[in-house]
């Protein structure tokens, strides 16, 4: 492994570097990609009811816990994730507590380098998680960024029930394989051109964090817990825009 790292750090002719980097990008960097889903319950609203709040994530019809790895069961043994290929990724929320709730989900997309450090210079927009808000999910555009998307479930999620899916497809943009940095170094009468794939050896991450707020006096409870002004009419949540 150390010899391999020294190999990539050295100045090598363009053709060799280009071909080998492409191979590692597809076979190593993306092929080994996993992303953890995490879940937690809101702990700032009415302590007397905290023990009743239980939120769960469902991925492609299967219950998710905090140690679950996204895509862990998607690829067959020895199969490599392919750029541009669409994979099923339906994420929903279940109410495992003993009270009805309003639900918020925060999705995060980003890249990790070989040492597990987050790299904010690489584009999270190349990680495509297709959202399907439909009639029951609201995307909070004011709180969302290229890295983070915040969604609210419009309806009360009753005890023991599951929300509509908020997504359906996951795909890594083929542009990942075309993002190249070129450097030139003059060495006497020769110019050495080195091309390196920007995403070589990186892993993509998708996190889903869930919160729940009880339905008793929900507007001030949501403002207190999430800092978001909402209106609720006949049980249906709506976001106050620009307020």
SEMI-127095 format. One record per residue: residue in one letter; z, x, y of N, C-alpha, C in turn; residue number from 0. Coordinates in steps of 0.05 Angstrom, whole numbers, plus 5000, padded with zeros to 4 digits. Example, Ala and Ser with C-alpha at 12.3 -4.5 7.8 and 13.67 -1.06 7.14 Angstrom:
2
residuo_n.c3_n.c1_n.c2_ca.c3_ca.c1_ca.c2_c.c3_c.c1_c.c2_num
A_5156_5264_4886_5156_5246_4910_5156_5264_4934_0 $
S_5142_5257_4955_5143_5273_4979_5157_5258_5001_1 $
This chain:
243
residuo_n.c3_n.c1_n.c2_ca.c3_ca.c1_ca.c2_c.c3_c.c1_c.c2_num
X_5000_5016_4976_5000_5000_5000_5000_5017_5025_0 $
X_5016_5039_5026_5017_5056_5049_4990_5070_5053_1 $
X_4977_5078_5031_4951_5090_5033_4931_5070_5045_2 $
X_4933_5045_5037_4915_5024_5047_4919_5020_5077_3 $
X_4945_5020_5086_4950_5016_5114_4939_5040_5130_4 $
X_4942_5064_5120_4931_5088_5134_4901_5086_5136_5 $
X_4889_5075_5114_4860_5072_5114_4850_5054_5136_6 $
X_4864_5032_5140_4855_5013_5161_4860_5023_5189_7 $
X_4880_5040_5192_4887_5050_5218_4868_5074_5227_8 $
X_4854_5085_5208_4837_5108_5214_4811_5099_5227_9 $
X_4796_5118_5240_4770_5112_5252_4749_5115_5231_10 $
X_4736_5093_5223_4717_5093_5202_4690_5082_5212_11 $
X_4669_5090_5199_4643_5080_5207_4641_5050_5207_12 $
X_4625_5039_5225_4625_5010_5230_4619_4994_5205_13 $
X_4598_5001_5190_4590_4985_5167_4612_4982_5146_14 $
X_4626_5004_5139_4647_5003_5119_4670_4985_5129_15 $
X_4678_4989_5154_4701_4974_5165_4695_4945_5166_16 $
X_4670_4938_5174_4662_4910_5177_4664_4895_5150_17 $
X_4652_4907_5130_4651_4894_5104_4679_4891_5091_18 $
X_4695_4913_5092_4721_4912_5079_4740_4894_5094_19 $
X_4738_4893_5121_4755_4875_5136_4749_4846_5129_20 $
X_4724_4840_5126_4717_4812_5119_4728_4805_5092_21 $
X_4728_4823_5074_4739_4817_5047_4768_4812_5048_22 $
X_4783_4828_5064_4812_4824_5066_4819_4798_5080_23 $
X_4802_4791_5100_4808_4767_5115_4808_4743_5097_24 $
X_4787_4740_5080_4784_4717_5063_4802_4719_5039_25 $
X_4802_4742_5026_4817_4745_5000_4846_4750_5004_26 $
X_4853_4764_5025_4881_4771_5029_4896_4756_5050_27 $
X_4885_4756_5075_4899_4743_5097_4901_4714_5094_28 $
X_4879_4700_5090_4879_4671_5087_4887_4662_5059_29 $
X_4878_4677_5039_4884_4669_5012_4913_4667_5006_30 $
X_4930_4683_5019_4958_4683_5013_4974_4666_5032_31 $
X_4960_4650_5048_4974_4635_5069_4991_4613_5057_32 $
X_5015_4610_5068_5033_4588_5062_5046_4580_5088_33 $
X_5055_4555_5090_5069_4547_5114_5092_4529_5107_34 $
X_5115_4534_5119_5139_4519_5112_5142_4494_5129_35 $
X_5150_4473_5116_5157_4448_5130_5187_4447_5132_36 $
X_5198_4440_5155_5226_4437_5157_5233_4409_5168_37 $
X_5257_4400_5162_5265_4374_5171_5294_4375_5180_38 $
X_5301_4361_5201_5329_4360_5209_5334_4333_5222_39 $
X_5359_4325_5223_5367_4300_5235_5378_4304_5262_40 $
X_5373_4286_5280_5384_4287_5307_5414_4287_5307_41 $
X_5426_4306_5321_5455_4309_5320_5469_4306_5347_42 $
X_5455_4294_5366_5466_4292_5393_5473_4263_5401_43 $
X_5467_4244_5384_5470_4217_5391_5492_4203_5375_44 $
X_5513_4194_5388_5534_4178_5376_5543_4189_5349_45 $
X_5562_4208_5350_5572_4221_5327_5581_4202_5305_46 $
X_5591_4179_5313_5601_4160_5293_5579_4152_5274_47 $
X_5554_4154_5282_5532_4145_5264_5516_4168_5252_48 $
X_5523_4192_5257_5508_4215_5247_5506_4215_5216_49 $
X_5528_4208_5203_5528_4209_5174_5509_4189_5162_50 $
X_5500_4169_5177_5482_4149_5167_5453_4156_5170_51 $
X_5447_4177_5186_5419_4183_5192_5408_4202_5171_52 $
X_5387_4194_5157_5375_4212_5138_5344_4209_5140_53 $
X_5331_4232_5145_5302_4232_5149_5289_4250_5129_54 $
X_5267_4242_5118_5253_4258_5098_5223_4260_5105_55 $
X_5211_4282_5097_5182_4286_5100_5168_4281_5073_56 $
X_5145_4268_5075_5128_4264_5052_5102_4278_5056_57 $
X_5093_4294_5037_5068_4309_5039_5050_4301_5016_58 $
X_5027_4289_5022_5009_4280_5001_5023_4265_4979_59 $
X_5041_4247_4988_5054_4229_4969_5078_4241_4955_60 $
X_5085_4266_4961_5108_4278_4948_5130_4285_4968_61 $
X_5155_4281_4959_5178_4287_4976_5180_4316_4983_62 $
X_5186_4323_5008_5188_4350_5017_5217_4357_5023_63 $
X_5226_4380_5015_5253_4389_5023_5250_4415_5040_64 $
X_5272_4426_5049_5270_4449_5068_5259_4474_5056_65 $
X_5258_4476_5029_5248_4500_5017_5219_4496_5008_66 $
X_5207_4473_5013_5180_4468_5005_5160_4485_5020_67 $
X_5139_4494_5007_5118_4509_5020_5093_4492_5022_68 $
X_5084_4488_5047_5060_4473_5052_5037_4486_5037_69 $
X_5020_4470_5025_4997_4480_5009_5004_4493_4983_70 $
X_5030_4493_4976_5039_4506_4952_5025_4496_4927_71 $
X_5020_4469_4927_5008_4457_4904_4978_4450_4908_72 $
X_4968_4457_4931_4940_4450_4938_4920_4467_4923_73 $
X_4926_4494_4921_4907_4512_4909_4914_4517_4880_74 $
X_4893_4518_4863_4897_4525_4835_4904_4554_4833_75 $
X_4916_4562_4811_4924_4590_4806_4899_4607_4809_76 $
X_4901_4627_4826_4879_4646_4830_4859_4637_4850_77 $
X_4861_4612_4859_4842_4602_4879_4849_4612_4907_78 $
X_4829_4617_4923_4833_4627_4950_4826_4605_4970_79 $
X_4841_4603_4991_4835_4584_5012_4810_4592_5026_80 $
X_4792_4573_5031_4766_4579_5042_4765_4569_5071_81 $
X_4754_4586_5088_4750_4579_5116_4730_4556_5118_82 $
X_4737_4536_5134_4719_4514_5138_4721_4492_5118_83 $
X_4736_4495_5097_4739_4475_5076_4762_4456_5083_84 $
X_4758_4430_5079_4778_4410_5086_4796_4406_5062_85 $
X_4822_4407_5066_4842_4402_5046_4859_4378_5053_86 $
X_4866_4361_5033_4883_4338_5039_4910_4347_5050_87 $
X_4919_4335_5072_4945_4342_5083_4956_4317_5098_88 $
X_4965_4298_5082_4976_4273_5093_5006_4276_5096_89 $
X_5016_4276_5121_5045_4279_5127_5056_4252_5137_90 $
X_5077_4243_5125_5091_4219_5134_5121_4223_5133_91 $
X_5136_4203_5143_5165_4206_5145_5178_4183_5130_92 $
X_5200_4189_5116_5214_4168_5102_5243_4166_5113_93 $
X_5253_4142_5113_5281_4136_5122_5299_4136_5097_94 $
X_5314_4158_5094_5331_4161_5071_5361_4155_5078_95 $
X_5365_4145_5102_5392_4140_5111_5401_4112_5106_96 $
X_5421_4103_5120_5432_4076_5116_5430_4059_5141_97 $
X_5414_4068_5161_5409_4052_5185_5379_4054_5192_98 $
X_5369_4033_5205_5341_4034_5215_5339_4054_5237_99 $
X_5315_4065_5242_5313_4087_5261_5286_4086_5276_100 $
X_5286_4098_5300_5262_4106_5313_5258_4136_5306_101 $
X_5232_4144_5303_5226_4170_5293_5209_4186_5312_102 $
X_5216_4212_5314_5199_4231_5329_5192_4254_5310_103 $
X_5167_4263_5312_5158_4286_5296_5146_4307_5315_104 $
X_5154_4332_5313_5143_4354_5328_5128_4373_5309_105 $
X_5102_4376_5313_5086_4394_5296_5081_4420_5311_106 $
X_5084_4442_5297_5079_4469_5309_5058_4484_5292_107 $
X_5039_4496_5306_5019_4512_5292_5018_4540_5305_108 $
X_5018_4561_5289_5017_4588_5300_5010_4608_5278_109 $
X_5007_4633_5286_4999_4655_5268_5022_4676_5265_110 $
X_5025_4686_5241_5044_4708_5236_5029_4733_5228_111 $
X_5039_4756_5238_5026_4781_5230_5038_4790_5203_112 $
X_5030_4814_5194_5038_4823_5168_5068_4827_5165_113 $
X_5082_4831_5188_5111_4835_5188_5126_4808_5192_114 $
X_5111_4786_5193_5125_4760_5196_5131_4753_5225_115 $
X_5119_4768_5244_5124_4762_5272_5103_4743_5284_116 $
X_5112_4725_5300_5094_4706_5313_5076_4720_5333_117 $
X_5050_4715_5332_5031_4727_5350_5019_4706_5368_118 $
X_5027_4705_5393_5018_4684_5411_4991_4690_5423_119 $
X_4979_4713_5417_4953_4720_5428_4931_4707_5411_120 $
X_4937_4698_5387_4917_4686_5369_4918_4656_5372_121 $
X_4895_4643_5370_4893_4615_5377_4903_4596_5356_122 $
X_4923_4579_5362_4932_4558_5344_4912_4536_5341_123 $
X_4893_4535_5360_4873_4513_5359_4853_4518_5336_124 $
X_4853_4541_5324_4836_4546_5300_4848_4536_5275_125 $
X_4873_4526_5277_4887_4514_5254_4884_4484_5258_126 $
X_4865_4471_5244_4859_4443_5249_4875_4425_5230_127 $
X_4894_4411_5241_4908_4390_5226_4899_4364_5239_128 $
X_4882_4349_5225_4870_4325_5236_4891_4303_5237_129 $
X_4897_4294_5261_4918_4273_5265_4905_4245_5263_130 $
X_4920_4227_5251_4910_4199_5248_4932_4180_5259_131 $
X_4936_4180_5285_4957_4163_5296_4954_4134_5290_132 $
X_4929_4124_5290_4925_4096_5284_4940_4078_5303_133 $
X_4951_4056_5292_4964_4036_5308_4994_4042_5312_134 $
X_5005_4060_5295_5034_4062_5295_5045_4089_5305_135 $
X_5029_4109_5308_5038_4135_5319_5028_4139_5347_136 $
X_5045_4149_5365_5038_4155_5392_5039_4185_5396_137 $
X_5019_4197_5407_5019_4226_5414_5029_4228_5443_138 $
X_5050_4244_5447_5061_4248_5474_5045_4271_5487_139 $
X_5025_4264_5502_5007_4284_5514_5023_4302_5534_140 $
X_5042_4290_5547_5057_4305_5568_5074_4327_5555_141 $
X_5083_4323_5530_5100_4343_5517_5084_4361_5498_142 $
X_5059_4356_5495_5043_4371_5475_5029_4395_5488_143 $
X_5025_4416_5472_5011_4440_5480_4992_4448_5457_144 $
X_4975_4468_5461_4958_4476_5438_4974_4484_5413_145 $
X_4999_4493_5417_5016_4501_5394_5032_4478_5384_146 $
X_5040_4460_5401_5059_4438_5393_5047_4411_5399_147 $
X_5050_4393_5380_5043_4365_5384_5067_4347_5378_148 $
X_5074_4330_5397_5097_4312_5393_5087_4284_5389_149 $
X_5097_4271_5368_5089_4244_5361_5114_4226_5358_150 $
X_5111_4201_5366_5132_4181_5363_5121_4158_5345_151 $
X_5138_4148_5328_5130_4125_5312_5137_4100_5328_152 $
X_5117_4083_5333_5121_4060_5351_5141_4040_5341_153 $
X_5142_4037_5315_5158_4015_5303_5184_4026_5292_154 $
X_5203_4009_5288_5227_4016_5274_5220_4023_5245_155 $
X_5232_4045_5236_5228_4052_5207_5253_4042_5192_156 $
X_5249_4021_5177_5272_4009_5163_5283_4027_5141_157 $
X_5307_4022_5132_5320_4037_5110_5302_4036_5086_158 $
X_5298_4060_5074_5284_4062_5049_5253_4061_5051_159 $
X_5243_4057_5076_5214_4055_5079_5201_4081_5089_160 $
X_5175_4082_5087_5159_4105_5094_5139_4098_5116_161 $
X_5136_4116_5135_5117_4112_5157_5088_4114_5147_162 $
X_5070_4105_5164_5042_4111_5160_5038_4142_5162_163 $
X_5018_4153_5148_5012_4182_5151_5004_4188_5180_164 $
X_5012_4211_5190_5004_4219_5217_4981_4239_5216_165 $
X_4973_4248_5192_4951_4267_5189_4937_4261_5162_166 $
X_4913_4273_5159_4900_4270_5133_4886_4295_5123_167 $
X_4877_4312_5141_4861_4336_5132_4871_4361_5146_168 $
X_4871_4383_5131_4877_4409_5143_4853_4428_5138_169 $
X_4845_4443_5158_4822_4461_5156_4826_4484_5175_170 $
X_4820_4508_5165_4820_4532_5182_4792_4537_5192_171 $
X_4790_4538_5218_4763_4540_5231_4748_4565_5222_172 $
X_4723_4563_5215_4707_4586_5207_4705_4607_5229_173 $
X_4712_4600_5254_4711_4619_5276_4732_4641_5272_174 $
X_4752_4636_5255_4771_4657_5248_4756_4681_5236_175 $
X_4736_4677_5221_4721_4699_5208_4702_4712_5227_176 $
X_4698_4701_5251_4679_4712_5270_4693_4725_5294_177 $
X_4720_4724_5295_4735_4736_5317_4738_4766_5312_178 $
X_4722_4781_5327_4721_4810_5323_4726_4825_5348_179 $
X_4742_4847_5346_4746_4865_5368_4730_4891_5363_180 $
X_4714_4899_5383_4698_4923_5380_4708_4945_5399_181 $
X_4712_4968_5388_4719_4991_5405_4698_5013_5401_182 $
X_4694_5029_5422_4675_5051_5422_4689_5077_5430_183 $
X_4683_5098_5414_4695_5124_5420_4673_5145_5419_184 $
X_4670_5159_5441_4650_5180_5443_4661_5205_5431_185 $
X_4646_5216_5412_4653_5241_5398_4630_5260_5399_186 $
X_4629_5276_5420_4607_5294_5424_4581_5279_5429_187 $
X_4561_5283_5412_4536_5270_5415_4535_5242_5402_188 $
X_4557_5235_5389_4558_5210_5374_4578_5190_5387_189 $
X_4572_5165_5383_4590_5144_5391_4599_5128_5366_190 $
X_4625_5128_5361_4635_5114_5338_4643_5086_5347_191 $
X_4631_5066_5334_4636_5038_5340_4653_5027_5317_192 $
X_4676_5016_5324_4694_5004_5304_4697_4974_5309_193 $
X_4692_4958_5289_4696_4929_5292_4718_4921_5273_194 $
X_4737_4906_5284_4761_4897_5269_4763_4867_5272_195 $
X_4768_4853_5249_4773_4824_5250_4801_4819_5262_196 $
X_4802_4802_5282_4827_4797_5296_4848_4784_5279_197 $
X_4839_4768_5259_4858_4753_5243_4862_4766_5215_198 $
X_4852_4790_5212_4855_4803_5186_4885_4807_5179_199 $
X_4894_4798_5156_4921_4802_5147_4941_4782_5158_200 $
X_4932_4763_5175_4950_4743_5187_4953_4719_5169_201 $
X_4975_4705_5173_4981_4679_5160_4984_4658_5180_202 $
X_4974_4634_5174_4979_4611_5192_5003_4596_5184_203 $
X_5016_4584_5203_5041_4569_5198_5038_4541_5210_204 $
X_5047_4521_5195_5049_4494_5206_5078_4484_5200_205 $
X_5092_4477_5220_5119_4466_5217_5120_4437_5227_206 $
X_5135_4421_5213_5139_4393_5221_5169_4389_5223_207 $
X_5178_4383_5247_5207_4377_5252_5210_4347_5258_208 $
X_5229_4334_5245_5233_4306_5249_5260_4299_5261_209 $
X_5261_4279_5278_5286_4269_5289_5288_4239_5286_210 $
X_5312_4228_5285_5315_4199_5284_5337_4190_5304_211 $
X_5333_4167_5316_5353_4155_5334_5357_4126_5325_212 $
X_5382_4118_5324_5388_4091_5315_5376_4070_5334_213 $
X_5374_4046_5324_5361_4025_5340_5379_4010_5359_214 $
X_5405_4015_5358_5423_4002_5377_5421_4015_5404_215 $
X_5415_3999_5424_5412_4008_5452_5393_4033_5452_216 $
X_5368_4030_5442_5351_4054_5437_5340_4068_5461_217 $
X_5334_4053_5483_5322_4067_5506_5340_4089_5517_218 $
X_5366_4083_5524_5383_4105_5533_5389_4125_5512_219 $
X_5390_4116_5487_5395_4135_5465_5373_4155_5462_220 $
X_5348_4146_5464_5325_4164_5463_5324_4183_5487_221 $
X_5330_4172_5510_5330_4189_5534_5352_4211_5531_222 $
X_5375_4204_5521_5397_4223_5517_5390_4244_5496_223 $
X_5378_4235_5474_5372_4253_5452_5348_4270_5456_224 $
X_5327_4258_5466_5301_4272_5468_5291_4277_5496_225 $
X_5306_4267_5516_5298_4271_5544_5272_4257_5551_226 $
X_5265_4235_5537_5240_4221_5541_5246_4192_5549_227 $
X_5234_4183_5571_5236_4156_5580_5216_4138_5564_228 $
X_5226_4117_5552_5209_4099_5537_5216_4070_5544_229 $
X_5199_4052_5537_5205_4024_5539_5202_4012_5510_230 $
X_5219_3993_5504_5217_3981_5478_5217_3951_5482_231 $
X_5195_3939_5473_5191_3910_5475_5186_3898_5448_232 $
X_5203_3879_5440_5201_3867_5413_5201_3888_5391_233 $
X_5216_3909_5396_5219_3930_5376_5198_3951_5376_234 $
X_5177_3948_5394_5154_3967_5395_5159_3987_5417_235 $
X_5158_4013_5410_5163_4034_5429_5138_4042_5445_236 $
X_5141_4046_5470_5119_4056_5487_5130_4078_5505_237 $
X_5113_4098_5511_5121_4120_5528_5116_4114_5557_238 $
X_5135_4121_5574_5131_4119_5603_5116_4143_5613_239 $
X_5093_4139_5623_5076_4162_5632_5082_4170_5661_240 $
X_5083_4196_5666_5086_4207_5693_5112_4198_5706_241 $
X_5133_4194_5690_5158_4184_5702_5180_4204_5697_242 $
